[in-house]
Amino acid sequence: MKFLTPEAFDTLKFIWAVLLTLLSGAGTVLMLWASKNFVRRDEYTLAHAENKKELHQHGDRLTRIETELQRAPKHSDLVALAQQVSEVGGRISRLEGQTQQTNHLLAAIHEHLLNAKD
């Protein structure tokens, strides 16, 4: 009992060879496509290291900024400062008025002394 004739076996061998060739070609094309479109491990590691370094630098900058913000004056400090500046302005206005009065009095004394000599 024979299942395959020699001609059928030769045809089957040929079909098998063609299928293997096609599969090998498809695998080669797929490998080429994958190597162009996907990242290699060393490229990924290099990019990851650069990103990690940049992220660390940003973290340092953020820490410095937060530290400086803690030392910065708060709203209540600025309100108190504005009140103190306003009080100083009022005191200077009063001193200006007193100085004008003193100048007027000195001018009157000077005029009186000049008139008294005559």
Secondary structure, 3 states (H helix, E strand, C coil): CCCCCHHHHHHHHHHHHHHHHHHHHHHHHHHHHHHHHCCCHHHHHHHHHHHHHHHHHHHHHHHHHHHHHHHCCCHHHHHHHHHHHHHHHHHHHHHHHHHHHHHHHHHHHHHHHHHHHC
